[in-house]
Amino acid sequence: MLRPILTTALLAGAAAGVAAGVLHLVFVQDILLSAEVFETRSEQAPAALLTMRNALTIMVMVVLYCGYGVILVALMAFRGQAGDRIDARSGLLWGIAGFAVVMLAPAFSLPAQLPGATETELAMRQIWWVIFVLSAAGGAWILAYGKTPGQWAVAALLLVAPHLVGPRLPDVLTGSAPMELAALFTARSLGVGLLTWIVLGMVAGAVWRREQAEPA
């Protein structure tokens, strides 16, 4: 079981990572560079430095989504053993669920922030990100596989409660970039994330289906 999980996760993670990197460079990179100009009050970095930065971005995305892929495929395999059909179509739903858990749920209280934005303490953001992801994962799982109103109520509590007590905006906002730029960055980050998780889920489902069909 371990070999097909790792094979599927690495192939899906590589595909999703490359997709994430390319989408980031097309839709998000220019916004980041503009925000850095506002933050430093200087010109953009030289082209050679930007090229190296772009390559590193894609490499980091591949590694990141390979990690996500291992978790996603392990959960898919678990449900496959329970009788669920795992293929590209169901993988689409798994990918959307993964996006909702890892990106959309934390963004409700911790949206993506541009360089120079007014931020809460980094360590606190990281702690709350983990809390939001774990609570959203638990809530989503219970919503998907729970069978009683009581279980669904617990799922709703897990999804909502952390945001009621989570981090708040600082009293004084001192971000250097215009709010329109920040809003566009947040929206496009979520859009890129959704497309990337769809790629991850669909490729994982398709490869897993092929892996399971090989012995026959």
C-alpha positions as CSV (number, residue, x, y, z in Angstrom):
1,M,0.0,0.0,0.0
2,L,2.9,2.4,0.7
3,R,4.4,2.3,-2.8
4,P,1.2,3.3,-4.7
5,I,0.5,6.0,-2.1
6,L,3.9,7.5,-2.5
7,T,3.9,7.1,-6.3
8,T,0.5,8.7,-6.6
9,A,1.4,11.5,-4.2
10,L,4.6,12.4,-5.9
11,L,3.2,12.4,-9.4
12,A,0.1,14.4,-8.4
13,G,2.2,16.7,-6.2
14,A,4.7,17.4,-9.0
15,A,1.8,18.2,-11.5
16,A,0.1,20.4,-8.9
17,G,3.3,22.1,-7.9
18,V,4.2,23.0,-11.5
19,A,0.7,24.3,-12.1
20,A,0.8,26.3,-8.9
21,G,4.2,27.8,-9.8
22,V,3.1,28.8,-13.4
23,L,-0.3,30.2,-12.2
24,H,1.6,32.2,-9.5
25,L,4.0,33.7,-12.0
26,V,1.2,34.6,-14.4
27,F,-1.4,36.0,-11.9
28,V,0.3,36.8,-8.6
29,Q,3.9,37.6,-9.2
30,D,3.4,41.1,-10.6
31,I,1.2,42.0,-7.6
32,L,3.9,40.9,-5.2
33,L,6.6,42.9,-7.1
34,S,4.4,46.0,-7.0
35,A,3.9,45.6,-3.3
36,E,7.6,45.3,-2.7
37,V,8.2,48.5,-4.6
38,F,5.7,50.3,-2.3
39,E,7.3,48.7,0.7
40,T,11.0,49.5,-0.1
41,R,10.4,52.6,-2.2
42,S,12.9,51.3,-4.7
43,E,12.8,49.8,-8.2
44,Q,12.1,46.1,-8.9
45,A,15.0,43.6,-8.6
46,P,17.2,42.8,-11.7
47,A,15.9,40.4,-14.2
48,A,18.5,37.7,-13.4
49,L,17.5,37.8,-9.7
50,L,13.8,37.5,-10.7
51,T,14.6,34.5,-12.9
52,M,16.3,32.7,-10.0
53,R,13.4,33.7,-7.8
54,N,10.8,32.3,-10.3
55,A,12.7,29.0,-10.5
56,L,12.8,28.7,-6.7
57,T,9.1,29.5,-6.5
58,I,8.3,26.5,-8.8
59,M,10.6,24.2,-6.8
60,V,9.1,25.2,-3.5
61,M,5.6,24.7,-4.9
62,V,6.5,21.2,-6.1
63,V,7.9,20.2,-2.7
64,L,4.9,21.7,-0.9
65,Y,2.2,20.0,-3.0
66,C,4.1,16.7,-2.9
67,G,3.7,16.9,0.9
68,Y,0.0,17.8,0.6
69,G,-0.3,15.0,-1.9
70,V,0.9,12.4,0.6
71,I,-1.8,13.4,3.1
72,L,-4.5,13.6,0.4
73,V,-3.7,10.3,-1.2
74,A,-3.4,8.5,2.2
75,L,-7.0,9.7,3.0
76,M,-8.2,8.7,-0.4
77,A,-6.7,5.3,0.0
78,F,-8.4,4.9,3.4
79,R,-11.8,5.7,1.9
80,G,-11.0,3.5,-1.0
81,Q,-10.5,0.6,1.4
82,A,-13.9,1.5,2.9
83,G,-15.5,1.0,-0.5
84,D,-15.5,4.6,-2.0
85,R,-14.6,4.8,-5.7
86,I,-11.4,6.8,-6.2
87,D,-10.9,8.2,-9.7
88,A,-10.4,11.6,-11.4
89,R,-14.0,12.6,-10.9
90,S,-14.0,11.9,-7.2
91,G,-10.5,13.3,-7.0
92,L,-12.0,16.6,-8.2
93,L,-14.2,16.7,-5.0
94,W,-11.2,15.7,-2.9
95,G,-9.2,18.5,-4.3
96,I,-12.0,21.1,-3.7
97,A,-12.3,19.8,-0.1
98,G,-8.5,20.1,0.3
99,F,-8.6,23.7,-0.9
100,A,-11.4,24.5,1.5
101,V,-9.5,23.0,4.4
102,V,-6.0,24.3,3.7
103,M,-6.6,27.6,2.1
104,L,-10.2,28.9,2.3
105,A,-10.9,28.2,6.0
106,P,-7.7,29.9,7.3
107,A,-8.2,32.8,4.8
108,F,-11.5,33.6,6.5
109,S,-9.6,35.0,9.4
110,L,-6.0,35.0,8.1
111,P,-6.1,36.2,4.5
112,A,-3.0,36.2,2.4
113,Q,-1.0,39.3,3.0
114,L,1.2,41.4,0.8
115,P,4.8,42.6,1.8
116,G,4.4,45.7,3.9
117,A,1.0,44.8,5.2
118,T,0.0,45.3,8.8
119,E,0.5,41.9,10.3
120,T,-0.1,40.0,13.5
121,E,3.0,38.3,15.0
122,L,4.2,35.6,12.6
123,A,4.3,32.8,15.3
124,M,0.8,33.6,16.3
125,R,-0.4,33.5,12.6
126,Q,1.3,30.1,12.2
127,I,-0.4,28.7,15.3
128,W,-3.8,29.9,14.3
129,W,-3.3,28.6,10.8
130,V,-2.7,25.1,12.2
131,I,-5.8,25.4,14.4
132,F,-8.0,26.6,11.5
133,V,-6.8,23.8,9.2
134,L,-7.2,21.0,11.8
135,S,-10.7,22.2,12.8
136,A,-11.8,22.6,9.2
137,A,-10.4,19.1,8.4
138,G,-12.4,17.6,11.3
139,G,-15.5,19.5,10.4
140,A,-15.3,18.6,6.7
141,W,-14.7,15.0,7.4
142,I,-17.7,14.8,9.8
143,L,-19.9,16.6,7.3
144,A,-18.9,14.2,4.6
145,Y,-19.2,11.0,6.5
146,G,-21.4,11.8,9.6
147,K,-24.9,10.3,9.7
148,T,-26.7,12.0,12.5
149,P,-27.8,15.6,13.2
150,G,-25.6,15.6,16.3
151,Q,-22.5,14.8,14.3
152,W,-23.4,17.6,11.8
153,A,-23.8,20.0,14.7
154,V,-20.3,19.1,15.9
155,A,-19.0,19.6,12.4
156,A,-20.5,23.1,12.2
157,L,-19.0,23.9,15.6
158,L,-15.6,22.9,14.4
159,L,-15.9,25.0,11.3
160,V,-17.1,28.1,13.0
161,A,-15.8,28.2,16.6
162,P,-12.1,28.9,15.9
163,H,-13.0,32.0,13.9
164,L,-15.1,33.4,16.7
165,V,-12.0,33.5,19.0
166,G,-9.3,33.8,16.4
167,P,-6.9,36.7,15.7
168,R,-8.2,40.2,15.1
169,L,-6.9,43.0,13.0
170,P,-4.4,45.3,14.7
171,D,-5.9,48.6,16.1
172,V,-3.7,50.6,13.7
173,L,-3.3,49.6,10.1
174,T,-0.1,50.8,8.5
175,G,0.2,48.8,5.3
176,S,2.3,50.4,2.5
177,A,0.4,48.9,-0.5
178,P,-3.0,50.2,-1.7
179,M,-6.0,48.3,-0.4
180,E,-7.0,47.5,-4.0
181,L,-3.7,45.8,-4.6
182,A,-4.1,43.8,-1.3
183,A,-7.6,42.7,-2.2
184,L,-6.6,41.6,-5.7
185,F,-3.7,39.6,-4.2
186,T,-6.0,37.8,-1.7
187,A,-8.5,37.0,-4.4
188,R,-6.0,35.7,-6.9
189,S,-4.1,33.7,-4.3
190,L,-7.4,31.9,-3.5
191,G,-8.2,31.4,-7.2
192,V,-4.7,30.0,-7.9
193,G,-5.1,27.8,-4.8
194,L,-8.4,26.4,-6.0
195,L,-7.1,25.5,-9.5
196,T,-4.0,23.9,-8.0
197,W,-5.9,21.7,-5.6
198,I,-8.2,20.7,-8.4
199,V,-5.2,19.5,-10.4
200,L,-3.8,17.8,-7.3
201,G,-7.1,15.9,-6.6
202,M,-7.9,14.9,-10.2
203,V,-4.3,13.7,-11.0
204,A,-4.2,11.8,-7.7
205,G,-7.5,10.2,-8.4
206,A,-6.6,9.2,-11.9
207,V,-3.2,7.8,-11.0
208,W,-4.6,6.0,-8.0
209,R,-7.2,4.4,-10.2
210,R,-4.5,3.2,-12.6
211,E,-2.3,2.0,-9.7
212,Q,-5.1,-0.1,-8.3
213,A,-6.0,-1.5,-11.7
214,E,-2.4,-2.7,-12.6
215,P,-2.5,-6.0,-10.6
216,A,-5.6,-7.1,-12.4
